[in-house]
Amino acid sequence: MRHVLLYTDEDGNWIAEVPSLPGCHSDGRTRAEAIERVKEAIEVYVEALEEDNLPVPEEFHDAELIVVESVAG
């Protein structure tokens, strides 16, 4: 199990990032497409680490969503 951060970019595409696997991310035109693609990205990422005999990072469960207002000035 991996936590995935989902959000839309300035063009309305969905971005999916996996914080516990640095550099592991994907995108899609829809939320569902981004989720399917990031599942594939996770598999490829983990397989590459295992093939190179590198440790697979553990999932961590520290996450918090906060909203910060920017101050224009």
PDB file of N, CA, C, O and CB in Angstrom:
ATOM      1  N   MET A   1       0.842  -1.176   0.000  1.00  0.00           N
ATOM      2  CA  MET A   1       0.000   0.000   0.000  1.00  0.00           C
ATOM      3  C   MET A   1       0.887   1.238   0.000  1.00  0.00           C
ATOM      4  O   MET A   1       1.868   1.305   0.741  1.00  0.00           O
ATOM      5  CB  MET A   1      -0.958  -0.001   1.215  1.00  0.00           C
ATOM      6  N   ARG A   2       0.544   2.207  -0.823  1.00  0.00           N
ATOM      7  CA  ARG A   2       1.274   3.469  -0.914  1.00  0.00           C
ATOM      8  C   ARG A   2       0.288   4.627  -0.871  1.00  0.00           C
ATOM      9  O   ARG A   2      -0.794   4.555  -1.453  1.00  0.00           O
ATOM     10  CB  ARG A   2       2.127   3.525  -2.206  1.00  0.00           C
ATOM     11  N   HIS A   3       0.667   5.689  -0.181  1.00  0.00           N
ATOM     12  CA  HIS A   3      -0.110   6.916  -0.240  1.00  0.00           C
ATOM     13  C   HIS A   3       0.206   7.616  -1.547  1.00  0.00           C
ATOM     14  O   HIS A   3       1.357   7.654  -1.982  1.00  0.00           O
ATOM     15  CB  HIS A   3       0.189   7.837   0.976  1.00  0.00           C
ATOM     16  N   VAL A   4      -0.816   8.167  -2.166  1.00  0.00           N
ATOM     17  CA  VAL A   4      -0.660   8.893  -3.418  1.00  0.00           C
ATOM     18  C   VAL A   4      -1.293  10.268  -3.238  1.00  0.00           C
ATOM     19  O   VAL A   4      -2.416  10.388  -2.748  1.00  0.00           O
ATOM     20  CB  VAL A   4      -1.308   8.116  -4.621  1.00  0.00           C
ATOM     21  N   LEU A   5      -0.566  11.293  -3.635  1.00  0.00           N
ATOM     22  CA  LEU A   5      -1.065  12.654  -3.604  1.00  0.00           C
ATOM     23  C   LEU A   5      -1.621  12.976  -4.983  1.00  0.00           C
ATOM     24  O   LEU A   5      -0.900  12.904  -5.979  1.00  0.00           O
ATOM     25  CB  LEU A   5       0.051  13.665  -3.189  1.00  0.00           C
ATOM     26  N   LEU A   6      -2.890  13.328  -5.044  1.00  0.00           N
ATOM     27  CA  LEU A   6      -3.564  13.657  -6.315  1.00  0.00           C
ATOM     28  C   LEU A   6      -3.963  15.121  -6.319  1.00  0.00           C
ATOM     29  O   LEU A   6      -4.518  15.630  -5.346  1.00  0.00           O
ATOM     30  CB  LEU A   6      -4.815  12.758  -6.537  1.00  0.00           C
ATOM     31  N   TYR A   7      -3.671  15.795  -7.432  1.00  0.00           N
ATOM     32  CA  TYR A   7      -4.090  17.178  -7.582  1.00  0.00           C
ATOM     33  C   TYR A   7      -4.111  17.526  -9.063  1.00  0.00           C
ATOM     34  O   TYR A   7      -3.551  16.796  -9.881  1.00  0.00           O
ATOM     35  CB  TYR A   7      -3.152  18.135  -6.798  1.00  0.00           C
ATOM     36  N   THR A   8      -4.744  18.619  -9.408  1.00  0.00           N
ATOM     37  CA  THR A   8      -4.778  19.052 -10.797  1.00  0.00           C
ATOM     38  C   THR A   8      -3.746  20.152 -11.017  1.00  0.00           C
ATOM     39  O   THR A   8      -3.454  20.947 -10.123  1.00  0.00           O
ATOM     40  CB  THR A   8      -6.191  19.542 -11.185  1.00  0.00           C
ATOM     41  N   ASP A   9      -3.199  20.175 -12.243  1.00  0.00           N
ATOM     42  CA  ASP A   9      -2.251  21.224 -12.587  1.00  0.00           C
ATOM     43  C   ASP A   9      -2.981  22.385 -13.245  1.00  0.00           C
ATOM     44  O   ASP A   9      -4.210  22.387 -13.321  1.00  0.00           O
ATOM     45  CB  ASP A   9      -1.149  20.681 -13.515  1.00  0.00           C
ATOM     46  N   GLU A  10      -2.230  23.370 -13.719  1.00  0.00           N
ATOM     47  CA  GLU A  10      -2.834  24.569 -14.283  1.00  0.00           C
ATOM     48  C   GLU A  10      -3.615  24.303 -15.571  1.00  0.00           C
ATOM     49  O   GLU A  10      -4.444  25.117 -15.978  1.00  0.00           O
ATOM     50  CB  GLU A  10      -1.767  25.591 -14.547  1.00  0.00           C
ATOM     51  N   ASP A  11      -3.348  23.155 -16.213  1.00  0.00           N
ATOM     52  CA  ASP A  11      -4.069  22.796 -17.431  1.00  0.00           C
ATOM     53  C   ASP A  11      -5.256  21.864 -17.172  1.00  0.00           C
ATOM     54  O   ASP A  11      -5.949  21.468 -18.110  1.00  0.00           O
ATOM     55  CB  ASP A  11      -3.121  22.145 -18.406  1.00  0.00           C
ATOM     56  N   GLY A  12      -5.491  21.516 -15.914  1.00  0.00           N
ATOM     57  CA  GLY A  12      -6.603  20.636 -15.568  1.00  0.00           C
ATOM     58  C   GLY A  12      -6.267  19.163 -15.608  1.00  0.00           C
ATOM     59  O   GLY A  12      -7.146  18.328 -15.394  1.00  0.00           O
ATOM     60  N   ASN A  13      -5.002  18.816 -15.881  1.00  0.00           N
ATOM     61  CA  ASN A  13      -4.590  17.408 -15.845  1.00  0.00           C
ATOM     62  C   ASN A  13      -4.395  16.973 -14.405  1.00  0.00           C
ATOM     63  O   ASN A  13      -4.030  17.777 -13.547  1.00  0.00           O
ATOM     64  CB  ASN A  13      -3.289  17.185 -16.659  1.00  0.00           C
ATOM     65  N   TRP A  14      -4.639  15.703 -14.147  1.00  0.00           N
ATOM     66  CA  TRP A  14      -4.455  15.155 -12.808  1.00  0.00           C
ATOM     67  C   TRP A  14      -3.021  14.686 -12.650  1.00  0.00           C
ATOM     68  O   TRP A  14      -2.491  13.992 -13.518  1.00  0.00           O
ATOM     69  CB  TRP A  14      -5.440  13.996 -12.541  1.00  0.00           C
ATOM     70  N   ILE A  15      -2.391  15.061 -11.544  1.00  0.00           N
ATOM     71  CA  ILE A  15      -1.035  14.663 -11.193  1.00  0.00           C
ATOM     72  C   ILE A  15      -1.133  13.717 -10.007  1.00  0.00           C
ATOM     73  O   ILE A  15      -1.885  13.963  -9.065  1.00  0.00           O
ATOM     74  CB  ILE A  15      -0.131  15.907 -10.865  1.00  0.00           C
ATOM     75  N   ALA A  16      -0.363  12.627 -10.061  1.00  0.00           N
ATOM     76  CA  ALA A  16      -0.338  11.640  -8.975  1.00  0.00           C
ATOM     77  C   ALA A  16       1.112  11.441  -8.555  1.00  0.00           C
ATOM     78  O   ALA A  16       1.940  11.014  -9.359  1.00  0.00           O
ATOM     79  CB  ALA A  16      -0.993  10.276  -9.417  1.00  0.00           C
ATOM     80  N   GLU A  17       1.424  11.750  -7.291  1.00  0.00           N
ATOM     81  CA  GLU A  17       2.773  11.612  -6.758  1.00  0.00           C
ATOM     82  C   GLU A  17       2.768  10.618  -5.604  1.00  0.00           C
ATOM     83  O   GLU A  17       1.787  10.505  -4.868  1.00  0.00           O
ATOM     84  CB  GLU A  17       3.326  12.980  -6.296  1.00  0.00           C
ATOM     85  N   VAL A  18       3.880   9.898  -5.458  1.00  0.00           N
ATOM     86  CA  VAL A  18       4.031   8.921  -4.380  1.00  0.00           C
ATOM     87  C   VAL A  18       5.146   9.419  -3.464  1.00  0.00           C
ATOM     88  O   VAL A  18       6.322   9.203  -3.757  1.00  0.00           O
ATOM     89  CB  VAL A  18       4.348   7.478  -4.941  1.00  0.00           C
ATOM     90  N   PRO A  19       4.795  10.086  -2.352  1.00  0.00           N
ATOM     91  CA  PRO A  19       5.815  10.692  -1.501  1.00  0.00           C
ATOM     92  C   PRO A  19       6.863   9.721  -0.959  1.00  0.00           C
ATOM     93  O   PRO A  19       8.013  10.114  -0.765  1.00  0.00           O
ATOM     94  CB  PRO A  19       5.155  11.364  -0.362  1.00  0.00           C
ATOM     95  N   SER A  20       6.498   8.483  -0.716  1.00  0.00           N
ATOM     96  CA  SER A  20       7.451   7.533  -0.146  1.00  0.00           C
ATOM     97  C   SER A  20       8.407   6.945  -1.185  1.00  0.00           C
ATOM     98  O   SER A  20       9.351   6.238  -0.833  1.00  0.00           O
ATOM     99  CB  SER A  20       6.705   6.418   0.536  1.00  0.00           C
ATOM    100  N   LEU A  21       8.161   7.239  -2.470  1.00  0.00           N
ATOM    101  CA  LEU A  21       9.038   6.783  -3.545  1.00  0.00           C
ATOM    102  C   LEU A  21       9.487   8.016  -4.330  1.00  0.00           C
ATOM    103  O   LEU A  21       8.858   8.371  -5.327  1.00  0.00           O
ATOM    104  CB  LEU A  21       8.312   5.737  -4.481  1.00  0.00           C
ATOM    105  N   PRO A  22      10.551   8.667  -3.899  1.00  0.00           N
ATOM    106  CA  PRO A  22      10.984   9.923  -4.519  1.00  0.00           C
ATOM    107  C   PRO A  22      11.122   9.809  -6.037  1.00  0.00           C
ATOM    108  O   PRO A  22      11.789   8.911  -6.549  1.00  0.00           O
ATOM    109  CB  PRO A  22      12.308  10.365  -3.921  1.00  0.00           C
ATOM    110  N   GLY A  23      10.480  10.732  -6.738  1.00  0.00           N
ATOM    111  CA  GLY A  23      10.536  10.739  -8.190  1.00  0.00           C
ATOM    112  C   GLY A  23       9.491   9.874  -8.862  1.00  0.00           C
ATOM    113  O   GLY A  23       9.400   9.864 -10.089  1.00  0.00           O
ATOM    114  N   CYS A  24       8.705   9.149  -8.091  1.00  0.00           N
ATOM    115  CA  CYS A  24       7.667   8.292  -8.653  1.00  0.00           C
ATOM    116  C   CYS A  24       6.377   9.102  -8.770  1.00  0.00           C
ATOM    117  O   CYS A  24       5.773   9.487  -7.769  1.00  0.00           O
ATOM    118  CB  CYS A  24       7.450   7.015  -7.774  1.00  0.00           C
ATOM    119  N   HIS A  25       5.972   9.351 -10.005  1.00  0.00           N
ATOM    120  CA  HIS A  25       4.766  10.139 -10.243  1.00  0.00           C
ATOM    121  C   HIS A  25       4.223   9.817 -11.632  1.00  0.00           C
ATOM    122  O   HIS A  25       4.901   9.202 -12.456  1.00  0.00           O
ATOM    123  CB  HIS A  25       5.055  11.662 -10.101  1.00  0.00           C
ATOM    124  N   SER A  26       3.010  10.239 -11.866  1.00  0.00           N
ATOM    125  CA  SER A  26       2.388  10.065 -13.170  1.00  0.00           C
ATOM    126  C   SER A  26       1.312  11.120 -13.318  1.00  0.00           C
ATOM    127  O   SER A  26       1.127  11.959 -12.436  1.00  0.00           O
ATOM    128  CB  SER A  26       1.800   8.633 -13.340  1.00  0.00           C
ATOM    129  N   ASP A  27       0.605  11.076 -14.433  1.00  0.00           N
ATOM    130  CA  ASP A  27      -0.478  12.028 -14.643  1.00  0.00           C
ATOM    131  C   ASP A  27      -1.528  11.407 -15.546  1.00  0.00           C
ATOM    132  O   ASP A  27      -1.349  10.303 -16.060  1.00  0.00           O
ATOM    133  CB  ASP A  27       0.051  13.347 -15.249  1.00  0.00           C
ATOM    134  N   GLY A  28      -2.615  12.120 -15.731  1.00  0.00           N
ATOM    135  CA  GLY A  28      -3.671  11.648 -16.605  1.00  0.00           C
ATOM    136  C   GLY A  28      -4.663  12.754 -16.873  1.00  0.00           C
ATOM    137  O   GLY A  28      -4.724  13.745 -16.145  1.00  0.00           O
ATOM    138  N   ARG A  29      -5.435  12.578 -17.921  1.00  0.00           N
ATOM    139  CA  ARG A  29      -6.458  13.579 -18.251  1.00  0.00           C
ATOM    140  C   ARG A  29      -7.611  13.527 -17.258  1.00  0.00           C
ATOM    141  O   ARG A  29      -8.309  14.520 -17.050  1.00  0.00           O
ATOM    142  CB  ARG A  29      -6.984  13.362 -19.678  1.00  0.00           C
ATOM    143  N   THR A  30      -7.808  12.341 -16.636  1.00  0.00           N
ATOM    144  CA  THR A  30      -8.857  12.186 -15.622  1.00  0.00           C
ATOM    145  C   THR A  30      -8.211  11.649 -14.345  1.00  0.00           C
ATOM    146  O   THR A  30      -7.085  11.152 -14.352  1.00  0.00           O
ATOM    147  CB  THR A  30     -10.004  11.226 -16.122  1.00  0.00           C
ATOM    148  N   ARG A  31      -8.962  11.767 -13.254  1.00  0.00           N
ATOM    149  CA  ARG A  31      -8.485  11.243 -11.969  1.00  0.00           C
ATOM    150  C   ARG A  31      -8.229   9.741 -12.074  1.00  0.00           C
ATOM    151  O   ARG A  31      -7.194   9.245 -11.627  1.00  0.00           O
ATOM    152  CB  ARG A  31      -9.509  11.537 -10.843  1.00  0.00           C
ATOM    153  N   ALA A  32      -9.184   9.024 -12.670  1.00  0.00           N
ATOM    154  CA  ALA A  32      -9.063   7.573 -12.801  1.00  0.00           C
ATOM    155  C   ALA A  32      -7.844   7.191 -13.636  1.00  0.00           C
ATOM    156  O   ALA A  32      -7.138   6.239 -13.303  1.00  0.00           O
ATOM    157  CB  ALA A  32     -10.330   6.989 -13.429  1.00  0.00           C
ATOM    158  N   GLU A  33      -7.593   7.924 -14.714  1.00  0.00           N
ATOM    159  CA  GLU A  33      -6.438   7.632 -15.558  1.00  0.00           C
ATOM    160  C   GLU A  33      -5.132   7.866 -14.797  1.00  0.00           C
ATOM    161  O   GLU A  33      -4.197   7.073 -14.911  1.00  0.00           O
ATOM    162  CB  GLU A  33      -6.474   8.496 -16.829  1.00  0.00           C
ATOM    163  N   ALA A  34      -5.066   8.940 -14.028  1.00  0.00           N
ATOM    164  CA  ALA A  34      -3.868   9.220 -13.240  1.00  0.00           C
ATOM    165  C   ALA A  34      -3.624   8.122 -12.211  1.00  0.00           C
ATOM    166  O   ALA A  34      -2.478   7.735 -11.980  1.00  0.00           O
ATOM    167  CB  ALA A  34      -3.992  10.577 -12.543  1.00  0.00           C
ATOM    168  N   ILE A  35      -4.684   7.617 -11.594  1.00  0.00           N
ATOM    169  CA  ILE A  35      -4.548   6.550 -10.602  1.00  0.00           C
ATOM    170  C   ILE A  35      -4.043   5.275 -11.259  1.00  0.00           C
ATOM    171  O   ILE A  35      -3.139   4.627 -10.732  1.00  0.00           O
ATOM    172  CB  ILE A  35      -5.889   6.289  -9.896  1.00  0.00           C
ATOM    173  N   GLU A  36      -4.611   4.904 -12.398  1.00  0.00           N
ATOM    174  CA  GLU A  36      -4.139   3.695 -13.089  1.00  0.00           C
ATOM    175  C   GLU A  36      -2.677   3.830 -13.499  1.00  0.00           C
ATOM    176  O   GLU A  36      -1.897   2.888 -13.358  1.00  0.00           O
ATOM    177  CB  GLU A  36      -5.005   3.410 -14.327  1.00  0.00           C
ATOM    178  N   ARG A  37      -2.314   4.992 -14.003  1.00  0.00           N
ATOM    179  CA  ARG A  37      -0.938   5.202 -14.440  1.00  0.00           C
ATOM    180  C   ARG A  37       0.043   5.198 -13.277  1.00  0.00           C
ATOM    181  O   ARG A  37       1.155   4.688 -13.407  1.00  0.00           O
ATOM    182  CB  ARG A  37      -0.828   6.507 -15.194  1.00  0.00           C
ATOM    183  N   VAL A  38      -0.359   5.762 -12.136  1.00  0.00           N
ATOM    184  CA  VAL A  38       0.573   5.782 -11.004  1.00  0.00           C
ATOM    185  C   VAL A  38       0.733   4.381 -10.417  1.00  0.00           C
ATOM    186  O   VAL A  38       1.794   4.060  -9.880  1.00  0.00           O
ATOM    187  CB  VAL A  38       0.085   6.763  -9.915  1.00  0.00           C
ATOM    188  N   LYS A  39      -0.294   3.547 -10.509  1.00  0.00           N
ATOM    189  CA  LYS A  39      -0.144   2.149 -10.084  1.00  0.00           C
ATOM    190  C   LYS A  39       0.938   1.465 -10.908  1.00  0.00           C
ATOM    191  O   LYS A  39       1.768   0.733 -10.369  1.00  0.00           O
ATOM    192  CB  LYS A  39      -1.484   1.384 -10.219  1.00  0.00           C
ATOM    193  N   GLU A  40       0.926   1.707 -12.214  1.00  0.00           N
ATOM    194  CA  GLU A  40       1.950   1.145 -13.092  1.00  0.00           C
ATOM    195  C   GLU A  40       3.323   1.722 -12.754  1.00  0.00           C
ATOM    196  O   GLU A  40       4.317   0.996 -12.742  1.00  0.00           O
ATOM    197  CB  GLU A  40       1.605   1.418 -14.567  1.00  0.00           C
ATOM    198  N   ALA A  41       3.380   3.022 -12.481  1.00  0.00           N
ATOM    199  CA  ALA A  41       4.644   3.672 -12.143  1.00  0.00           C
ATOM    200  C   ALA A  41       5.232   3.089 -10.861  1.00  0.00           C
ATOM    201  O   ALA A  41       6.445   2.904 -10.761  1.00  0.00           O
ATOM    202  CB  ALA A  41       4.444   5.185 -11.991  1.00  0.00           C
ATOM    203  N   ILE A  42       4.381   2.801  -9.887  1.00  0.00           N
ATOM    204  CA  ILE A  42       4.844   2.204  -8.631  1.00  0.00           C
ATOM    205  C   ILE A  42       5.454   0.833  -8.906  1.00  0.00           C
ATOM    206  O   ILE A  42       6.534   0.522  -8.404  1.00  0.00           O
ATOM    207  CB  ILE A  42       3.679   2.087  -7.611  1.00  0.00           C
ATOM    208  N   GLU A  43       4.773   0.016  -9.696  1.00  0.00           N
ATOM    209  CA  GLU A  43       5.277  -1.323 -10.023  1.00  0.00           C
ATOM    210  C   GLU A  43       6.645  -1.250 -10.696  1.00  0.00           C
ATOM    211  O   GLU A  43       7.565  -1.976 -10.320  1.00  0.00           O
ATOM    212  CB  GLU A  43       4.285  -2.061 -10.932  1.00  0.00           C
ATOM    213  N   VAL A  44       6.778  -0.371 -11.694  1.00  0.00           N
ATOM    214  CA  VAL A  44       8.038  -0.238 -12.428  1.00  0.00           C
ATOM    215  C   VAL A  44       9.135   0.271 -11.508  1.00  0.00           C
ATOM    216  O   VAL A  44      10.266  -0.209 -11.572  1.00  0.00           O
ATOM    217  CB  VAL A  44       7.870   0.708 -13.631  1.00  0.00           C
ATOM    218  N   TYR A  45       8.817   1.230 -10.659  1.00  0.00           N
ATOM    219  CA  TYR A  45       9.775   1.817  -9.725  1.00  0.00           C
ATOM    220  C   TYR A  45      10.326   0.748  -8.788  1.00  0.00           C
ATOM    221  O   TYR A  45      11.539   0.617  -8.621  1.00  0.00           O
ATOM    222  CB  TYR A  45       9.118   2.951  -8.915  1.00  0.00           C
ATOM    223  N   VAL A  46       9.418  -0.014  -8.179  1.00  0.00           N
ATOM    224  CA  VAL A  46       9.827  -1.053  -7.229  1.00  0.00           C
ATOM    225  C   VAL A  46      10.611  -2.157  -7.935  1.00  0.00           C
ATOM    226  O   VAL A  46      11.613  -2.635  -7.405  1.00  0.00           O
ATOM    227  CB  VAL A  46       8.598  -1.650  -6.518  1.00  0.00           C
ATOM    228  N   GLU A  47      10.169  -2.564  -9.118  1.00  0.00           N
ATOM    229  CA  GLU A  47      10.895  -3.593  -9.881  1.00  0.00           C
ATOM    230  C   GLU A  47      12.316  -3.137 -10.198  1.00  0.00           C
ATOM    231  O   GLU A  47      13.257  -3.925 -10.104  1.00  0.00           O
ATOM    232  CB  GLU A  47      10.146  -3.925 -11.188  1.00  0.00           C
ATOM    233  N   ALA A  48      12.475  -1.863 -10.575  1.00  0.00           N
ATOM    234  CA  ALA A  48      13.809  -1.342 -10.897  1.00  0.00           C
ATOM    235  C   ALA A  48      14.720  -1.358  -9.674  1.00  0.00           C
ATOM    236  O   ALA A  48      15.897  -1.706  -9.776  1.00  0.00           O
ATOM    237  CB  ALA A  48      13.706   0.085 -11.452  1.00  0.00           C
ATOM    238  N   LEU A  49      14.182  -0.984  -8.525  1.00  0.00           N
ATOM    239  CA  LEU A  49      14.983  -1.031  -7.297  1.00  0.00           C
ATOM    240  C   LEU A  49      15.409  -2.459  -6.986  1.00  0.00           C
ATOM    241  O   LEU A  49      16.569  -2.714  -6.665  1.00  0.00           O
ATOM    242  CB  LEU A  49      14.193  -0.444  -6.112  1.00  0.00           C
ATOM    243  N   GLU A  50      14.465  -3.387  -7.083  1.00  0.00           N
ATOM    244  CA  GLU A  50      14.769  -4.782  -6.781  1.00  0.00           C
ATOM    245  C   GLU A  50      15.795  -5.358  -7.753  1.00  0.00           C
ATOM    246  O   GLU A  50      16.685  -6.100  -7.339  1.00  0.00           O
ATOM    247  CB  GLU A  50      13.494  -5.617  -6.816  1.00  0.00           C
ATOM    248  N   GLU A  51      15.685  -5.024  -9.049  1.00  0.00           N
ATOM    249  CA  GLU A  51      16.649  -5.506 -10.040  1.00  0.00           C
ATOM    250  C   GLU A  51      18.052  -4.986  -9.763  1.00  0.00           C
ATOM    251  O   GLU A  51      19.042  -5.659 -10.049  1.00  0.00           O
ATOM    252  CB  GLU A  51      16.216  -5.096 -11.439  1.00  0.00           C
ATOM    253  N   ASP A  52      18.130  -3.773  -9.200  1.00  0.00           N
ATOM    254  CA  ASP A  52      19.425  -3.176  -8.875  1.00  0.00           C
ATOM    255  C   ASP A  52      19.881  -3.508  -7.458  1.00  0.00           C
ATOM    256  O   ASP A  52      20.871  -2.962  -6.970  1.00  0.00           O
ATOM    257  CB  ASP A  52      19.359  -1.674  -9.048  1.00  0.00           C
ATOM    258  N   ASN A  53      19.146  -4.414  -6.798  1.00  0.00           N
ATOM    259  CA  ASN A  53      19.451  -4.811  -5.420  1.00  0.00           C
ATOM    260  C   ASN A  53      19.502  -3.624  -4.468  1.00  0.00           C
ATOM    261  O   ASN A  53      20.336  -3.572  -3.564  1.00  0.00           O
ATOM    262  CB  ASN A  53      20.770  -5.548  -5.376  1.00  0.00           C
ATOM    263  N   LEU A  54      18.606  -2.680  -4.681  1.00  0.00           N
ATOM    264  CA  LEU A  54      18.497  -1.515  -3.812  1.00  0.00           C
ATOM    265  C   LEU A  54      17.286  -1.685  -2.898  1.00  0.00           C
ATOM    266  O   LEU A  54      16.313  -2.337  -3.276  1.00  0.00           O
ATOM    267  CB  LEU A  54      18.384  -0.206  -4.645  1.00  0.00           C
ATOM    268  N   PRO A  55      17.336  -1.109  -1.712  1.00  0.00           N
ATOM    269  CA  PRO A  55      16.195  -1.248  -0.799  1.00  0.00           C
ATOM    270  C   PRO A  55      14.976  -0.485  -1.303  1.00  0.00           C
ATOM    271  O   PRO A  55      15.095   0.596  -1.880  1.00  0.00           O
ATOM    272  CB  PRO A  55      16.571  -0.756   0.599  1.00  0.00           C
ATOM    273  N   VAL A  56      13.821  -1.060  -1.077  1.00  0.00           N
ATOM    274  CA  VAL A  56      12.550  -0.415  -1.413  1.00  0.00           C
ATOM    275  C   VAL A  56      12.124   0.386  -0.186  1.00  0.00           C
ATOM    276  O   VAL A  56      11.940  -0.187   0.888  1.00  0.00           O
ATOM    277  CB  VAL A  56      11.439  -1.475  -1.835  1.00  0.00           C
ATOM    278  N   PRO A  57      11.964   1.712  -0.331  1.00  0.00           N
ATOM    279  CA  PRO A  57      11.570   2.523   0.825  1.00  0.00           C
ATOM    280  C   PRO A  57      10.256   2.051   1.433  1.00  0.00           C
ATOM    281  O   PRO A  57       9.323   1.664   0.729  1.00  0.00           O
ATOM    282  CB  PRO A  57      11.452   3.986   0.424  1.00  0.00           C
ATOM    283  N   GLU A  58      10.213   2.095   2.746  1.00  0.00           N
ATOM    284  CA  GLU A  58       8.979   1.777   3.467  1.00  0.00           C
ATOM    285  C   GLU A  58       7.968   2.898   3.246  1.00  0.00           C
ATOM    286  O   GLU A  58       8.340   4.053   3.038  1.00  0.00           O
ATOM    287  CB  GLU A  58       9.255   1.575   4.989  1.00  0.00           C
ATOM    288  N   GLU A  59       6.698   2.545   3.293  1.00  0.00           N
ATOM    289  CA  GLU A  59       5.651   3.560   3.277  1.00  0.00           C
ATOM    290  C   GLU A  59       5.641   4.227   4.638  1.00  0.00           C
ATOM    291  O   GLU A  59       5.806   3.563   5.661  1.00  0.00           O
ATOM    292  CB  GLU A  59       4.250   2.944   2.933  1.00  0.00           C
ATOM    293  N   PHE A  60       5.450   5.522   4.655  1.00  0.00           N
ATOM    294  CA  PHE A  60       5.279   6.217   5.928  1.00  0.00           C
ATOM    295  C   PHE A  60       3.894   6.835   5.940  1.00  0.00           C
ATOM    296  O   PHE A  60       3.345   7.185   4.895  1.00  0.00           O
ATOM    297  CB  PHE A  60       6.385   7.305   6.145  1.00  0.00           C
ATOM    298  N   HIS A  61       3.347   6.962   7.117  1.00  0.00           N
ATOM    299  CA  HIS A  61       1.952   7.374   7.223  1.00  0.00           C
ATOM    300  C   HIS A  61       1.779   8.741   7.860  1.00  0.00           C
ATOM    301  O   HIS A  61       0.708   9.050   8.383  1.00  0.00           O
ATOM    302  CB  HIS A  61       1.186   6.361   8.009  1.00  0.00           C
ATOM    303  N   ASP A  62       2.829   9.571   7.820  1.00  0.00           N
ATOM    304  CA  ASP A  62       2.695  10.937   8.300  1.00  0.00           C
ATOM    305  C   ASP A  62       2.247  11.812   7.151  1.00  0.00           C
ATOM    306  O   ASP A  62       3.016  12.057   6.222  1.00  0.00           O
ATOM    307  CB  ASP A  62       4.020  11.455   8.907  1.00  0.00           C
ATOM    308  N   ALA A  63       1.033  12.280   7.199  1.00  0.00           N
ATOM    309  CA  ALA A  63       0.533  13.165   6.158  1.00  0.00           C
ATOM    310  C   ALA A  63      -0.472  14.123   6.773  1.00  0.00           C
ATOM    311  O   ALA A  63      -1.255  13.755   7.649  1.00  0.00           O
ATOM    312  CB  ALA A  63      -0.105  12.361   4.993  1.00  0.00           C
ATOM    313  N   GLU A  64      -0.434  15.339   6.302  1.00  0.00           N
ATOM    314  CA  GLU A  64      -1.377  16.341   6.775  1.00  0.00           C
ATOM    315  C   GLU A  64      -1.610  17.326   5.639  1.00  0.00           C
ATOM    316  O   GLU A  64      -0.661  17.744   4.976  1.00  0.00           O
ATOM    317  CB  GLU A  64      -0.852  17.066   8.064  1.00  0.00           C
ATOM    318  N   LEU A  65      -2.835  17.691   5.415  1.00  0.00           N
ATOM    319  CA  LEU A  65      -3.186  18.681   4.417  1.00  0.00           C
ATOM    320  C   LEU A  65      -3.476  19.981   5.124  1.00  0.00           C
ATOM    321  O   LEU A  65      -4.324  20.035   6.015  1.00  0.00           O
ATOM    322  CB  LEU A  65      -4.392  18.226   3.565  1.00  0.00           C
ATOM    323  N   ILE A  66      -2.775  21.034   4.730  1.00  0.00           N
ATOM    324  CA  ILE A  66      -3.045  22.345   5.304  1.00  0.00           C
ATOM    325  C   ILE A  66      -3.261  23.326   4.159  1.00  0.00           C
ATOM    326  O   ILE A  66      -2.804  23.102   3.038  1.00  0.00           O
ATOM    327  CB  ILE A  66      -1.879  22.811   6.238  1.00  0.00           C
ATOM    328  N   VAL A  67      -3.945  24.386   4.448  1.00  0.00           N
ATOM    329  CA  VAL A  67      -4.177  25.436   3.466  1.00  0.00           C
ATOM    330  C   VAL A  67      -3.460  26.681   3.967  1.00  0.00           C
ATOM    331  O   VAL A  67      -3.653  27.109   5.105  1.00  0.00           O
ATOM    332  CB  VAL A  67      -5.715  25.702   3.247  1.00  0.00           C
ATOM    333  N   VAL A  68      -2.627  27.258   3.100  1.00  0.00           N
ATOM    334  CA  VAL A  68      -1.886  28.455   3.461  1.00  0.00           C
ATOM    335  C   VAL A  68      -2.267  29.543   2.476  1.00  0.00           C
ATOM    336  O   VAL A  68      -2.140  29.368   1.264  1.00  0.00           O
ATOM    337  CB  VAL A  68      -0.342  28.201   3.462  1.00  0.00           C
ATOM    338  N   GLU A  69      -2.728  30.648   2.992  1.00  0.00           N
ATOM    339  CA  GLU A  69      -3.067  31.774   2.134  1.00  0.00           C
ATOM    340  C   GLU A  69      -1.795  32.519   1.800  1.00  0.00           C
ATOM    341  O   GLU A  69      -0.976  32.792   2.679  1.00  0.00           O
ATOM    342  CB  GLU A  69      -4.101  32.713   2.810  1.00  0.00           C
ATOM    343  N   SER A  70      -1.626  32.849   0.522  1.00  0.00           N
ATOM    344  CA  SER A  70      -0.465  33.636   0.157  1.00  0.00           C
ATOM    345  C   SER A  70      -0.782  35.105   0.390  1.00  0.00           C
ATOM    346  O   SER A  70      -1.920  35.550   0.244  1.00  0.00           O
ATOM    347  CB  SER A  70      -0.053  33.378  -1.315  1.00  0.00           C
ATOM    348  N   VAL A  71       0.241  35.828   0.749  1.00  0.00           N
ATOM    349  CA  VAL A  71       0.091  37.241   0.989  1.00  0.00           C
ATOM    350  C   VAL A  71       0.760  37.972  -0.167  1.00  0.00           C
ATOM    351  O   VAL A  71       1.987  37.989  -0.275  1.00  0.00           O
ATOM    352  CB  VAL A  71       0.697  37.656   2.365  1.00  0.00           C
ATOM    353  N   ALA A  72      -0.038  38.567  -1.018  1.00  0.00           N
ATOM    354  CA  ALA A  72       0.519  39.334  -2.138  1.00  0.00           C
ATOM    355  C   ALA A  72       0.991  40.678  -1.604  1.00  0.00           C
ATOM    356  O   ALA A  72       0.317  41.321  -0.799  1.00  0.00           O
ATOM    357  CB  ALA A  72      -0.535  39.524  -3.289  1.00  0.00           C
ATOM    358  N   GLY A  73       2.128  41.072  -2.058  1.00  0.00           N
ATOM    359  CA  GLY A  73       2.592  42.345  -1.504  1.00  0.00           C
ATOM    360  C   GLY A  73       3.622  42.939  -2.261  1.00  0.00           C
ATOM    361  O   GLY A  73       4.107  44.015  -1.909  1.00  0.00           O
TER     362      GLY A  73
END
